[in-house]
């Protein structure tokens, strides 16, 4: 933050600021306990300690604090801030190194001025030309929360990301890409996954705010990553948005240790909203919910804050929907053009009416660009083909016959909550048991599909415990450490690979006499193809491989491989059916091959609850055993 | 068990790679991002000033966008216009070929073209697509220069070029 130096309180004699007035302001602030006002706590990113009454700031860069003890003492920081505001005017024309504390801490100044009613005669207000120029460029008038949803075929992206767009007063639906958006993230400087994981867990990265034109972000999310974006207009007043911009200014160069699980992108954006309107206290709501989509829910849940959502389809969605809207001739032409087997001036193209031809050419060009970005088409070929298509398109004097993409019925924020608790009853080979399960995140095939990408799922730290009527008090049935599924149907245009992986602990029934089964560790995965026959069903075939090992090692330790067939059919946003058949060759000391059949169906009631029924038949080495299980699940 | 939990946690982190990388800062390029934080020095302001020049992946058009905004060409373009064109050259090409679209509308808005003249601008640019994009190997700066030349030939559109 340049040299936003602390004044020592004995300001220069030539300066009209009044030291007595400083003491009076400090006294006033102390009397009203402004240091513990939600507004001041938000400005300093203060959060309560785990224990007791005290607070600490999440900001870790020492330059942020004017008081030496500022990180832990909001009252000391407030006093030091007031003192700094009385510093003599800086020389020069307001470039960085000469920034007055009133400018360097623009939002603090604005807030304290409002709260304490600064008298400009006794505390002259300093000009802040650098800030004014910067804020003028951003030109913010309103705020919109931006949520890039999961990408197809990348379930990891389900955790999502959030941004805050600073809208301009005169922008339209078409020109909103010119406005600026705030991102909070870490400069990782590495693509090394392991290093990234370790540093991300330990706060080894410095998180900072950044500001970029929205069109750079839509280019990344819509065009390159192919994520649909949901834009949630928020009801902040221009004055509140101005305070956000001031705070961004004072946060530049300041950083916090970035923790993937809590002090992440979403959390820090909430501070920005709390600074704008302290009564929201959104940061508290997020202390227990750390997933970006949950921060979206927290924000939208605040009375009167949510004004409406806009759906911005990704490049891939537009291609998919556009293609569906074409006539069969148009589809054949678009495919041929994209693959280079047809030319834009071919008889097939001439046979179509201008609007249909324009639509086919536009889609073909999108497809060429898409394939280049997914790496399926070399840039040289793609560029030449795209250019030829666009040149041909520019010669057609008609609008393309393409309907707008429809907004999905259920938005991600309307999907079920991320954490799940379930209670179940079941029978295993006639032996009754009760079961409990808990999963902090996130979504599996039988959870209600609304707001989620069909076929994509992540289970994270999912525990399941059982108590058999005549058995030990409690047994661990299963712990899914991480389970990821990505079953994406292939179409004529888009041909993704489906894949899944699972790592955790489960039970293997290797002997009929030990129905609790052997506790084993599992690491497995598979890849294959998925197709949809109807509108929503997904049929998948994968070839799986894995390793297992644990209790009764001679019978459980093995390398496994084999095929699996599955059906996932989210009949509606609330009801789903699944079926799965699996055979595994097992290579171990005394292991035998295993097979399994499993059916499931579920029915959701609102966002908060669902019931499901599962039936399985499997031989895991101890002969075929059946299992029937019914669950009631709550989402929270 | 302990090992498993920590393994699981570590894997959960990998899941977040995309998220953190969303915001990964590269070295600051030229363009508005730089001017936005003008006057700030040192590494930290550069992080804030970051534009995503160079991190936007390949585009079919425009391999030389890296220099955009770094040299003063006699083009129509403000920093805002240049940054839009550089980051979205493919989208701009498509919109010009179609004669409509948000990238084109935003270009017009950033060039301060009045609403009633925008249709004329769109039609004019569309009719000159192959002049503006003479090949698949153009830079955003070249494209902006050509757009300026095309607009200069039209009395109504020429007056928007002084900006």
Interface residues (C-beta under 8 A of the other chain):
Chain A: X1 X2 X94 X95 X96 X97 X130 X133 X134 X137 X138 X154 X156 X157 X159 X160 X161 X172 X173 X174 X175 X176 X177 X178 X183 X184 X185 X186 X187 X188 X189 X191 X193 X196 X197 X198 X200 X201 X205 X208 X209 X210 X211 X212 X213 X215 X216 X217 X219 X220 X223 X224 X225 X252 X253 X254 X255 X258 X260 X261 X264 X265 X292 X358 X362 X365 X366 X368 X369 X372 X373 X379 X382 X383 X384 X386 X387 X390 X391 X393 X394 X399 X400 X458 X460 X461 X479 X481 X482 X484 X503 X504 X505 X521
Chain B: X1 X4 X5 X7 X8 X9 X10 X11 X12 X13 X14 X15 X16 X17 X18 X19 X20 X21 X22 X23 X24 X25 X32 X33 X35 X36 X37 X38 X39 X40 X41 X42 X44 X45 X47 X48 X50 X51 X52 X55 X56 X57 X58 X60 X61 X80 X83 X84 X87 X88 X90 X91 X93 X94 X96 X97 X98 X99 X100 X101 X102 X103 X105 X106 X109 X110 X126 X127 X129 X130 X133 X135 X136 X137
